[in-house]
Amino acid sequence: MSAVSATAEAQTIRQTVSDYRDAFRQLENEDWPTPNEIRPAHGAPGPEYWQQQVDYWIDVRLDEDARRISGIAEITYHNNSPFALDYLWFLMDQNRFRRDSWDNLTRTVSSTDQISSTAARRMMRMQEWEGGFDVGTVTDSEGRALQTRLVDTLMRIDLPDALQPGEQVSLTISWEYNLPEENVVGARAGYECFEEETENGDCIYLVAQWFPRAAAFTDYEGWHNLPFLGSGEFTLEFGNYEVAITVPADFIVAATGELQNPDNVLTQAQRDRLEQALTAEEPVFVVTREEALANEREGTDDTATWQFRAENVRDFAWAGSRKFIWDALGVQQDGEGEYPDTVLAMSFYPNENEPIWSAYSTRVIEHTLDVYSSFSFPYPYPTAQSVSGPVGGMEYPMITFNGPRTVRDEDGNITYSRGTKTFLIGVVAHEIGHIYFPMTVNSDERQWTWMDEGINSFLDFMTQRLWEEDYPTNEAEPDNIIGYMTSSNQQPIMTQSDAVTALGPNAYSKPATALVILRETILGRELFDEAFRTYARRWRFKRPTPYDFFRTMEEVSGHDLDWFWRGWFYSTEHVDIGLESIVLAQVDTGNPEIENALARAEEDALPESLTQRNNREAGLQTYAQRNPEVVDFYSLNDEHIVTNAQRRTYERYLEGLEDWEREFLDSGTNIYLMTFRNDGGVVMPIILDLSFSDGTTEHIRIPAQIWRRNANEVTWQFATDRELVRLEIDPLHEIADADRSDNVFPPEIRRSRIELFRSSQSSNTLQDMDLTVTEDSLDTRPERGGDDEE
């Protein structure tokens, strides 16, 4: 038994003394929480559902020379829960970059004899630089100092009086911190400088996780106190934000929310272009390439304050740079009277990104909003933004950070690869999609990463498939996940984020593939889309758990899917359905004239005895040939001769049959008994293509419930008057079947291509060092010098 199988067996509840495995056992009885008035069994928020609200007024300043942030926040916490709160917890995620942080102290390595250049560079930087919040004051609304306690990336603020249900409390926090260089320490945010481009080393600043954010307090977890260790993203509360951002006066700032003071920070021409973009048919440059290049050259010691307002968002992020080109396009939608009918799609990027960003970034935002809205609900916010910088891809309400960039060759020519183009389209679609999941459908990213990354990867896969015909994306194609599902390091999708060893396939690709299969193969598009849209609309601006998703999908679609969730989300088994055998069973008519002839034909089809054949070829005669007097009736007639007794028996048999039975006997029906094995463990539908000798074909989809009595092996019957000549399991490669060698009858020769290669030669060190050996001199040692290469 493999390690994976052994693990699966250990997790199986033995319900009998045999090896029976109930793949359709109800999750409601074992793994899912008991329904209640907050989260009922049908998957919708219940009549007693509640969630907290936290509002922020923030004044923040960027010190460009010191690359340091300083801010002060007035925070109003609304206690909508039925519980009195003696303290509040806040996320202090920048503390991850303290040298004594849990993340820094618990980092492990995969090798004892080598280190990557990335890890080495980070290690050296952390020895000379330290991040983390420097908290100034924490006071209540009366200016009185509040007691705080720091626990790694969490800060507890003790309240002088318990915050009762329905009440609110205001407090003020001041802080500072050093911005990390993202490309060095891997921060999800930070700065990137272009020192070789300009004299003053112009930078892009991506600012996120930058202020003390209220931790989530929920009905299913209480206070969410998992530390930030780098992988698990952020579980937050919705609220309203007023944010003032002070930066150098030549900066362009993008942020969550809507700009409140364009007259103070934009020229008249730029304001006119921004207005024009709302109704334009293609992106309009709000800040042109020429204006961005002028900002880089000129520089200034003055500052400007950009003011933003955002309503009902769960976070706030911003970006600033004097290098930014800015383009915008108004995307029209039916806001259903609740959301904006025009969404301003915008992109911010340096000249180094051209021409690919102006060609694709904002256009991809437009396309993404269209596709995601069709699967869920209208885009709920007034802006959707894609910002270039050192972060490969990260999402926040209304704003995303994306990394792809063009390259310059030695002659200064700008180029980009096919991979760069597809990366840009894919990452913008993915990160903008996150504004729906989890920025609006507010799932718990740190506990169940797949709920945002997997669902979002499913939807961005749909978005890319609709970008252009044959667009090169395979992330959620079933065959693409086979390698991970058959690997020895696989973990269940339901594993907590920081414990996952292969986050990409576990939290992104496998759940996305599962949803593709659920839509295209299990439920069909109509049922899936209705159920998924119901889930999205039920839980927008609320906090769903996996069980709310699972229950909604089942309740709306009318399908019990516990077998599917168990196999794909709770286990480390894989899909592998194989054909064990096919038996052709034809109806015994009982007619000796027919059945005896068939028996004789089957006997005649057997190969002749090798001994008998060799005797004949050797000219040997049998005793009966030499003595014909021993030949009798039985010698001249085989055992399949039809007798009168058999005829009389058949006549009596017919007299006892009903009309339909006689019709069935005369039909000549072929009954094919097909035995299938479930070698991978995950039960799935059996999808068949059948081909017949008359040239006809038939496509059959057997529901997964065929495995309900035996999850390991089943025999299925198929009746037809045609002769079956070929069978194939999963002909469209839609269920991630890991081994297709046993999917076809009759077996086929598998095709492959081999390469001709020469066996590797031992290293010729003399040749590698451009040294020669002559008969006159066998000394091949290089001269030793301080500057010589090794």
C-alpha positions in Angstrom: 0.0 0.0 0.0 1.4 3.4 -0.9 1.9 6.1 1.7 -1.0 8.1 0.2 -3.3 5.0 0.3 -2.2 4.2 3.9 -3.1 7.8 4.9 -6.4 7.6 3.3 -7.1 4.2 4.9 -6.2 5.7 8.3 -8.7 8.5 7.8 -11.5 6.1 6.8 -14.2 5.1 9.3 -14.5 1.3 9.3 -18.2 0.6 9.3 -17.9 -3.2 9.0 -15.3 -5.9 9.6 -14.6 -6.0 5.8 -12.7 -3.5 3.6 -15.9 -1.6 2.8 -15.3 2.1 2.3 -18.3 4.5 2.3 -17.3 7.2 -0.1 -20.7 8.7 0.2 -20.7 9.1 4.0 -22.3 12.4 5.0 -20.0 15.2 6.0 -22.8 16.7 8.0 -22.5 14.0 10.6 -18.7 14.1 11.1 -16.8 17.1 9.8 -19.2 20.1 9.4 -20.3 22.3 12.3 -23.8 21.9 13.5 -26.2 24.4 11.8 -27.6 27.2 13.9 -29.5 30.5 13.6 -26.3 32.3 12.5 -25.3 29.7 9.8 -28.2 27.5 8.9 -28.0 24.1 7.1 -29.0 25.6 3.7 -25.9 27.7 3.5 -27.3 31.3 3.7 -26.7 33.8 6.5 -29.2 33.1 9.3 -31.5 35.6 11.1 -29.0 36.0 13.9 -26.0 36.6 11.6 -23.7 39.4 12.7 -20.3 40.9 12.0 -18.3 43.8 13.3 -17.6 47.1 11.7 -14.4 49.2 12.1 -14.1 52.8 10.6 -10.8 54.6 10.2 -9.7 58.2 9.8 -5.9 58.1 8.9 -3.3 60.8 8.2 -0.1 59.2 6.8 3.2 60.7 5.5 5.9 59.2 3.4 9.5 60.3 4.2 11.1 59.5 0.9 14.7 60.1 2.1 14.3 57.8 5.1 11.9 55.5 3.2 9.7 55.6 6.3 6.0 55.8 7.0 4.5 57.7 9.9 0.8 57.9 10.6 -1.9 58.5 13.0 -5.3 56.9 13.0 -8.6 57.5 14.7 -10.4 54.2 14.8 -14.1 53.6 15.7 -14.9 50.0 16.6 -18.6 49.0 16.4 -19.5 46.0 18.5 -22.3 44.3 16.5 -21.8 41.0 18.3 -23.9 39.7 21.2 -20.9 39.6 23.4 -19.2 42.2 25.7 -15.6 42.8 24.7 -12.9 43.6 27.3 -10.2 44.2 24.8 -9.6 44.6 21.0 -7.0 42.8 18.9 -5.2 44.5 16.0 -3.0 43.1 13.3 0.6 44.4 13.3 1.8 42.6 10.2 4.9 44.8 9.7 6.2 43.1 12.8 7.0 40.1 10.7 10.1 42.0 9.7 11.5 42.2 13.2 14.5 40.0 13.7 12.8 38.3 16.7 9.5 37.7 14.9 8.0 34.2 14.8 8.3 34.2 11.0 11.9 35.2 11.0 12.9 32.8 13.8 11.0 29.8 12.4 12.3 29.9 8.9 13.7 26.6 7.7 15.9 25.5 4.8 15.5 22.6 2.5 19.2 21.9 2.1 22.2 21.8 4.4 24.9 22.3 1.8 23.6 25.2 -0.3 21.6 28.4 -0.1 19.8 30.4 -2.8 21.0 33.8 -3.7 17.6 35.2 -2.8 17.7 33.7 0.7 21.3 34.9 1.2 20.5 38.4 0.1 17.5 38.5 2.5 19.6 37.2 5.3 22.2 39.9 4.9 19.6 42.6 4.6 17.9 41.5 7.8 21.2 41.8 9.6 21.5 45.5 8.8 17.9 46.6 8.5 14.9 45.9 10.7 11.2 46.6 10.0 8.2 46.4 12.3 5.9 49.0 13.8 7.2 51.6 16.2 3.9 52.4 18.1 3.8 55.8 19.5 0.7 56.4 21.6 -2.5 54.5 22.0 -5.3 56.6 23.6 -9.0 56.6 24.1 -11.4 59.4 22.9 -10.5 61.4 26.0 -6.8 61.2 25.3 -6.1 58.7 28.1 -3.4 56.1 27.5 -4.6 52.6 27.0 -2.8 49.5 28.1 -1.4 47.4 25.2 0.2 44.0 24.9 2.2 42.9 21.9 2.2 39.2 20.8 4.3 38.9 17.6 2.1 40.3 14.8 -0.8 41.0 17.1 -1.5 43.8 19.5 -4.1 43.7 22.3 -5.6 47.0 23.4 -7.3 46.7 26.8 -10.5 48.8 27.2 -11.1 50.7 30.4 -14.8 49.5 30.3 -16.2 46.5 28.5 -17.6 47.3 25.1 -21.2 46.2 25.3 -23.2 44.8 22.4 -24.5 47.5 20.2 -22.0 50.1 21.5 -18.9 51.6 19.8 -15.6 52.9 21.1 -13.1 55.3 19.5 -9.3 55.2 20.0 -6.3 56.8 18.5 -3.0 55.1 17.5 0.2 56.7 16.2 3.0 54.7 14.6 6.0 54.7 12.3 7.9 52.0 10.4 10.6 51.5 7.9 9.4 50.4 4.4 10.9 47.2 3.3 12.7 46.8 -0.1 10.3 44.3 -1.5 12.6 42.6 -4.0 15.1 41.9 -1.2 12.9 40.8 1.8 9.7 39.6 0.1 7.1 41.7 1.7 4.0 41.8 -0.4 4.5 45.5 -0.4 7.4 48.0 -0.1 9.6 50.0 -2.4 11.6 49.5 -5.6 14.1 52.0 -6.9 15.5 52.5 -10.4 18.9 53.9 -9.4 20.4 53.4 -12.8 17.7 55.4 -14.6 17.8 58.8 -12.9 20.1 60.8 -10.7 17.9 60.7 -7.6 17.0 57.0 -7.9 13.3 57.4 -8.5 11.2 54.7 -6.7 7.8 53.1 -6.7 6.2 52.7 -3.3 3.5 50.0 -2.8 2.1 50.5 0.7 0.0 47.8 2.3 -0.4 46.2 5.7 0.8 49.7 6.7 -1.5 50.6 9.7 -2.8 48.7 12.8 -5.9 46.9 11.4 -8.6 45.4 13.6 -8.4 41.7 13.7 -11.6 39.8 12.9 -13.9 38.7 15.7 -16.4 36.2 14.4 -19.2 33.8 15.4 -17.2 30.7 14.5 -13.7 31.7 15.8 -14.0 34.5 18.3 -10.8 36.6 17.9 -8.7 35.5 15.0 -5.3 35.3 16.5 -3.2 33.3 14.0 0.1 35.2 13.6 1.2 36.4 10.2 3.9 34.0 9.0 4.0 35.1 5.4 1.7 32.7 3.6 -1.7 33.1 5.3 -3.3 36.3 4.1 -5.6 38.6 6.0 -8.9 38.2 7.8 -10.4 41.7 8.3 -13.6 43.6 9.1 -15.5 46.0 6.8 -15.6 49.7 7.5 -15.4 53.2 6.1 -12.1 55.0 5.5 -11.0 58.6 5.3 -7.3 58.7 4.4 -5.0 61.7 3.8 -1.7 60.7 2.1 1.2 63.2 2.1 3.9 62.6 -0.5 6.4 64.6 -2.6 4.4 67.0 -4.7 5.5 65.4 -8.0 4.1 62.0 -7.0 1.0 60.4 -8.5 -0.9 58.4 -6.0 -3.3 55.4 -6.5 -5.3 54.2 -3.6 -8.4 52.3 -2.4 -11.4 54.5 -2.8 -12.1 57.7 -4.7 -9.9 60.8 -4.9 -11.6 63.6 -3.0 -9.3 66.6 -3.9 -8.3 66.3 -7.6 -8.2 70.1 -7.8 -5.2 70.1 -5.3 -3.1 67.4 -6.9 -3.9 67.2 -10.6 -3.6 69.7 -13.4 -6.6 71.0 -15.2 -5.6 68.9 -18.2 -5.3 65.8 -16.1 -8.7 66.4 -14.5 -10.3 66.9 -18.0 -8.8 63.6 -19.2 -10.0 61.8 -16.1 -13.5 63.1 -16.9 -13.2 62.2 -20.5 -12.2 58.6 -19.6 -15.6 57.9 -18.0 -17.3 57.8 -21.4 -14.4 56.9 -23.7 -14.3 53.8 -25.8 -10.6 53.1 -25.1 -8.2 53.9 -22.3 -7.3 57.6 -21.9 -4.0 58.8 -20.6 -4.7 60.9 -17.5 -0.9 61.3 -16.9 1.0 60.9 -20.1 4.4 59.3 -20.7 5.9 62.7 -21.3 4.5 64.1 -18.1 5.8 61.1 -16.1 9.3 61.5 -17.7 9.2 65.2 -16.8 8.3 64.3 -13.2 11.3 62.0 -13.0 13.7 64.7 -14.4 12.6 67.7 -12.3 12.2 66.6 -8.7 10.9 68.8 -5.9 11.1 69.3 -2.2 7.5 70.3 -1.9 4.7 67.9 -0.7 1.1 67.4 -1.5 -1.7 65.6 0.3 -4.0 63.2 -1.6 -7.3 62.6 0.1 -9.3 59.4 -0.5 -12.6 58.1 0.8 -13.7 54.4 0.7 -17.0 53.0 2.0 -17.6 49.5 3.1 -14.2 48.1 2.4 -12.2 45.6 4.5 -8.7 47.1 3.9 -6.9 50.1 2.4 -3.7 50.2 0.3 -2.0 52.8 -1.8 0.9 53.4 -4.1 2.9 56.4 -5.1 5.7 57.4 -7.5 6.8 60.2 -9.7 7.4 57.6 -12.4 3.7 56.7 -12.9 2.0 56.9 -16.2 -1.8 56.8 -15.6 -4.5 55.6 -18.0 -8.2 55.1 -17.3 -11.4 53.8 -18.9 -15.0 53.9 -17.8 -16.5 50.4 -17.7 -20.3 50.4 -18.1 -22.4 47.9 -16.1 -25.9 47.4 -14.8 -25.4 48.2 -11.2 -28.9 46.9 -10.4 -29.7 50.1 -8.5 -27.2 49.2 -5.8 -23.8 49.5 -7.3 -22.1 52.0 -9.7 -23.3 51.9 -13.4 -19.8 53.2 -14.4 -16.6 51.8 -12.9 -13.4 53.7 -13.5 -10.8 51.1 -14.5 -7.3 52.5 -14.1 -3.6 51.5 -14.5 -0.5 53.1 -13.1 3.0 52.1 -14.4 6.4 53.4 -15.2 7.9 53.9 -18.6 9.8 50.7 -18.1 6.5 48.8 -18.6 5.7 50.2 -22.0 4.2 49.4 -24.5 2.6 46.3 -23.0 0.9 47.9 -20.0 -0.9 50.6 -21.9 -2.0 47.9 -24.4 -3.4 45.4 -21.9 -3.7 46.3 -18.3 -6.8 48.5 -18.2 -8.4 46.4 -21.0 -8.0 43.3 -18.9 -9.6 45.1 -16.0 -12.6 45.8 -18.2 -12.8 42.2 -19.4 -12.4 40.8 -15.9 -15.3 42.9 -14.4 -17.5 41.6 -17.2 -16.8 37.9 -16.6 -16.7 38.0 -12.8 -20.0 40.0 -12.7 -21.7 37.4 -14.9 -20.7 34.7 -12.4 -21.5 36.7 -9.2 -22.8 40.3 -8.9 -22.1 43.7 -10.4 -18.7 45.2 -9.4 -19.6 46.9 -6.1 -17.0 49.8 -6.0 -16.4 53.0 -8.1 -12.8 52.2 -9.1 -10.7 49.1 -10.1 -7.0 49.7 -10.4 -3.8 47.8 -11.5 -0.5 49.3 -10.3 2.9 48.2 -11.4 5.7 47.7 -9.0 8.0 45.0 -7.4 5.1 42.9 -6.1 4.3 40.1 -8.6 0.6 40.1 -7.7 -1.4 41.2 -4.6 -4.9 42.5 -4.1 -6.7 45.0 -1.9 -10.1 46.7 -2.2 -10.3 48.6 -5.5 -6.5 48.4 -6.0 -4.1 45.6 -7.1 -0.3 45.4 -7.4 1.1 43.6 -10.4 4.6 42.9 -11.6 5.2 42.0 -15.3 7.5 44.3 -17.1 9.2 44.7 -20.5 12.9 44.3 -21.1 15.6 46.3 -23.0 18.3 44.6 -25.0 21.9 46.0 -25.2 20.8 48.3 -28.1 18.0 49.8 -26.0 15.3 48.0 -28.0 12.2 47.3 -25.9 10.8 43.7 -26.1 8.5 41.4 -24.2 8.0 37.7 -24.4 4.9 35.7 -24.9 5.2 34.7 -21.3 5.3 38.3 -20.1 2.2 39.0 -22.0 0.3 36.0 -20.7 1.6 36.7 -17.2 0.3 40.3 -17.3 -3.1 39.3 -18.6 -3.3 36.5 -16.1 -2.1 38.3 -13.0 -4.3 41.4 -13.7 -7.4 39.2 -14.2 -6.5 37.2 -11.0 -5.8 40.2 -8.7 -8.8 42.3 -10.0 -10.9 39.2 -9.5 -9.8 39.1 -5.8 -11.7 42.4 -5.3 -14.8 40.1 -5.6 -13.2 37.2 -3.7 -12.3 37.8 -0.8 -12.5 41.6 -0.8 -16.3 41.5 -1.1 -17.1 37.9 -0.4 -15.1 38.1 2.8 -13.7 34.6 3.4 -11.1 33.7 6.0 -7.8 33.6 3.9 -5.5 32.6 6.7 -7.6 29.6 7.7 -8.9 28.5 4.3 -6.8 29.9 1.6 -8.5 28.0 -1.1 -11.7 30.0 -0.5 -10.2 33.0 -2.1 -7.3 31.7 -4.1 -9.0 28.6 -5.4 -12.3 30.2 -6.2 -10.6 33.1 -7.7 -8.2 30.9 -9.8 -11.3 29.1 -11.1 -12.8 32.5 -12.2 -9.7 34.0 -13.6 -9.3 30.7 -15.6 -12.7 31.4 -17.1 -11.7 35.0 -17.7 -8.6 34.0 -19.6 -10.4 31.3 -21.6 -12.7 34.1 -22.8 -9.9 36.6 -23.6 -9.2 35.1 -27.0 -9.5 31.8 -28.8 -7.0 29.1 -27.7 -5.5 31.4 -25.0 -2.5 29.6 -23.5 -3.8 28.9 -19.9 -3.9 25.5 -18.4 -4.0 26.2 -14.7 -7.4 24.6 -14.1 -7.4 22.0 -16.9 -7.9 18.6 -15.3 -4.8 16.9 -16.7 -2.7 19.7 -15.3 -3.3 18.8 -11.7 -2.5 15.1 -12.0 1.2 15.5 -11.1 0.3 17.1 -7.8 -2.5 14.8 -7.0 -0.3 11.7 -7.4 2.7 13.3 -5.6 3.9 12.2 -2.1 3.8 15.7 -0.7 0.1 16.4 -1.4 -2.0 17.7 1.5 -5.8 18.1 1.7 -7.1 21.4 0.4 -8.6 22.1 3.8 -5.2 22.4 5.3 -4.5 25.7 7.1 -2.4 28.0 4.9 0.8 28.3 6.8 1.1 24.5 7.1 0.8 23.9 3.3 4.1 22.8 1.7 3.0 23.5 -2.0 0.7 26.4 -1.8 0.3 26.9 -5.5 -1.2 23.6 -6.5 -2.9 23.1 -3.1 -4.7 26.4 -2.7 -4.9 27.6 -6.3 -4.8 24.9 -9.0 -6.5 21.9 -7.3 -9.6 23.7 -6.0 -9.8 25.6 -9.3 -9.7 22.3 -11.2 -12.3 20.8 -8.8 -14.7 23.7 -9.6 -14.1 23.3 -13.3 -15.0 19.6 -13.1 -17.9 20.4 -10.8 -19.2 22.8 -13.4 -18.5 21.1 -16.7 -18.9 17.4 -15.7 -20.8 16.9 -12.4 -23.5 19.6 -12.3 -23.5 21.1 -15.7 -23.2 24.8 -16.4 -26.8 25.8 -15.7 -27.0 24.3 -12.2 -23.5 25.2 -11.2 -23.8 28.8 -12.3 -27.0 29.3 -10.5 -25.7 27.8 -7.3 -22.4 29.7 -7.5 -24.1 33.0 -8.2 -26.4 32.4 -5.2 -23.4 31.8 -3.0 -21.7 34.9 -4.2 -24.8 37.1 -3.7 -25.7 35.6 -0.3 -22.3 36.3 1.1 -21.2 39.5 -0.5 -20.0 41.9 2.3 -20.3 39.0 4.7 -18.0 36.3 6.0 -18.6 32.8 4.6 -17.0 29.6 5.8 -16.3 26.5 3.5 -19.4 24.9 5.0 -21.6 27.8 3.8 -20.2 27.4 0.3 -20.6 23.6 0.3 -24.1 23.8 1.7 -25.2 26.5 -0.8 -23.9 24.6 -3.8 -25.8 21.5 -2.7 -29.0 23.2 -1.7 -29.4 25.2 -4.9 -28.2 22.6 -7.3 -30.2 19.7 -5.8 -27.1 17.5 -5.7 -25.7 15.8 -2.6 -22.0 16.5 -3.2 -20.4 15.2 0.0 -18.6 12.5 -2.0 -17.1 15.2 -4.2 -16.0 17.5 -1.3 -14.5 14.5 0.5 -12.5 13.3 -2.4 -11.3 16.6 -3.7 -11.1 18.8 -0.6 -10.6 16.5 2.4 -8.4 13.7 1.0 -5.0 13.2 -0.7 -6.3 10.5 -3.0 -6.4 11.0 -6.7 -8.6 10.0 -9.7 -7.7 6.8 -11.6 -10.5 4.8 -13.1 -9.4 1.7 -15.1 -11.1 -0.9 -17.2 -10.6 -4.4 -15.6 -12.5 -6.5 -18.1 -15.4 -6.6 -20.6 -17.5 -9.7 -20.9 -20.0 -10.2 -23.8 -23.0 -12.0 -22.4 -25.6 -13.0 -25.0 -29.1 -14.2 -24.1 -29.4 -18.0 -23.9 -32.5 -18.7 -26.1 -33.0 -22.2 -24.8 -33.4 -23.3 -28.5 -31.1 -26.3 -29.0 -30.9 -25.6 -32.7 -29.3 -22.3 -31.9 -27.5 -22.9 -28.6 -25.9 -26.2 -29.6 -24.6 -24.7 -32.8 -23.1 -21.8 -30.9 -21.4 -24.2 -28.5 -20.0 -26.1 -31.4 -18.7 -22.9 -33.0 -17.0 -21.8 -29.7 -15.4 -25.3 -29.5 -14.2 -25.2 -33.1 -12.7 -21.7 -32.5 -10.3 -23.2 -29.9 -6.8 -24.0 -31.3 -6.1 -27.5 -32.3 -4.1 -29.6 -29.8 -0.5 -29.2 -30.6 0.1 -32.9 -30.0 -2.7 -33.9 -32.3 -1.4 -31.5 -35.1 2.2 -32.8 -34.8 0.9 -36.4 -34.9 -1.0 -35.7 -38.1 1.9 -33.9 -39.7 4.2 -36.8 -38.7 1.8 -39.2 -40.6 0.7 -41.1 -37.5 -2.6 -42.9 -37.7 -5.0 -43.3 -34.8 -6.2 -46.8 -33.7 -9.7 -46.1 -35.0 -8.3 -45.2 -38.4 -6.5 -48.5 -38.5 -9.5 -50.4 -37.1 -12.7 -48.8 -38.3 -14.8 -51.4 -36.6 -14.5 -49.5 -33.3 -16.2 -46.4 -34.8 -19.8 -45.9 -33.4 -22.5 -43.3 -33.2 -20.6 -41.1 -30.7 -17.5 -41.3 -32.8 -19.4 -39.8 -35.7 -21.4 -37.2 -33.8 -20.2 -34.6 -31.3 -21.8 -33.8 -28.0 -23.6 -30.8 -29.5 -26.0 -32.8 -31.7 -29.6 -31.8 -31.2 -31.7 -34.5 -29.6 -35.5 -34.9 -29.7 -35.5 -34.7 -25.9 -33.9 -31.2 -26.1 -36.5 -30.1 -28.7 -39.4 -31.3 -26.4 -37.8 -29.5 -23.4 -37.6 -26.3 -25.5 -41.2 -26.5 -26.5 -42.4 -26.8 -22.9 -40.1 -23.9 -22.0 -41.7 -21.7 -24.6 -45.2 -22.5 -23.4 -44.4 -21.1 -20.0 -43.1 -17.7 -21.3 -44.9 -14.4 -21.5 -44.9 -12.5 -24.8 -42.3 -10.0 -23.7 -40.0 -12.8 -22.6 -40.3 -14.5 -26.1 -39.6 -11.1 -27.7 -36.5 -10.7 -25.5 -35.2 -14.2 -26.4 -35.6 -13.5 -30.1 -33.9 -10.0 -29.9 -30.3 -11.2 -30.1 -29.4 -8.6 -27.5 -25.7 -8.2 -26.6 -25.1 -7.6 -22.9 -21.7 -6.2 -22.2 -20.6 -6.6 -18.6 -17.9 -4.0 -17.9 -15.8 -4.1 -14.7 -14.2 -0.9 -13.6 -11.6 -0.3 -10.9 -11.1 2.8 -8.8 -7.4 2.7 -8.4 -6.9 6.3 -7.2 -9.5 6.4 -4.4 -11.5 9.5 -5.5 -14.9 8.4 -6.8 -16.0 10.1 -10.0 -18.4 9.6 -12.8 -17.4 7.0 -15.3 -17.5 8.7 -18.7 -17.5 6.4 -21.8 -17.2 6.7 -25.5 -18.4 3.5 -27.2 -17.8 2.6 -30.8 -19.6 -0.1 -32.7 -18.9 -2.2 -35.8 -21.7 -0.5 -37.8 -19.8 2.8 -37.4 -22.1 4.3 -34.8 -20.9 5.8 -31.5 -22.5 6.5 -28.1 -21.4 8.8 -25.3 -22.4 7.7 -21.8 -22.0 9.5 -18.5 -22.5 7.2 -15.5 -23.0 9.2 -12.3 -20.5 8.8 -9.5 -23.1 7.1 -7.4 -22.3 3.8 -9.2 -19.5 3.5 -6.5 -21.9 3.8 -3.6 -21.9 0.1 -2.6 -18.3 -0.6 -3.6 -15.9 2.3 -3.9 -13.1 0.1 -5.3 -14.6 -2.0 -8.1 -18.0 -2.1 -9.9 -19.5 -4.1 -12.8 -21.9 -2.2 -15.1 -24.0 -3.7 -17.8 -24.8 -2.3 -21.2 -27.3 -3.8 -23.6 -27.3 -3.3 -27.4 -28.0 -5.1 -30.6 -24.7 -3.7 -32.0 -21.2 -5.2 -31.7 -18.9 -3.2 -29.5 -15.5 -2.7 -31.0 -13.9 0.1 -28.9 -14.4 1.7 -25.5 -12.6 4.7 -24.0 -12.9 6.1 -20.4 -12.8 9.9 -20.0 -12.3 10.6 -23.7 -12.3 14.4 -23.2 -9.8 14.3 -20.3 -12.3 16.0 -18.0 -11.8 14.2 -14.6 -8.0 14.3 -14.1 -7.6 10.5 -14.6 -4.0 9.9 -13.6 -3.3 6.7 -15.6 -4.9 6.5 -19.0 -3.1 3.3 -20.0 -6.1 1.2 -18.8 -8.7 3.5 -20.2 -9.1 2.0 -23.7 -10.4 -1.3 -25.1 -8.8 -2.9 -27.0 -5.5 -1.6 -25.7 -3.6 0.7 -28.0 0.0 1.2 -28.6 1.1 4.3 -26.8 2.9 6.9 -28.8 6.0 8.7 -27.6 9.0 10.5 -29.0 12.5 9.7 -28.0 15.6 11.9 -28.3 19.0 10.8 -29.5 21.6 11.9 -27.1 25.2 11.1 -26.4 26.2 9.8 -23.0 27.8 12.6 -20.9 31.6 12.7 -20.9 33.8 13.2 -17.9 34.7 16.9 -17.4 37.9 17.9 -19.2 39.3 20.5 -16.7 42.2 21.4 -19.0 39.9 22.1 -21.9 37.5 24.1 -19.6 40.4 26.3 -18.5 41.7 26.8 -22.1 44.9 25.0 -21.2 46.9 22.8 -23.6 49.4 20.1 -22.9 52.4 19.5 -25.2 55.1 16.9 -25.1 57.6 19.6 -24.1 55.6 20.8 -21.1 53.3 18.7 -18.9 52.9 21.5 -16.4 49.4 22.7 -16.8 49.1 24.7 -13.5 48.1 28.3 -14.0 50.2 31.0 -12.6 49.0 32.1 -9.2 48.0 35.7 -9.1 45.7 37.8 -6.9 43.4 38.7 -9.8 43.4 35.4 -11.6 40.1 33.5 -12.1 39.8 30.3 -10.4 
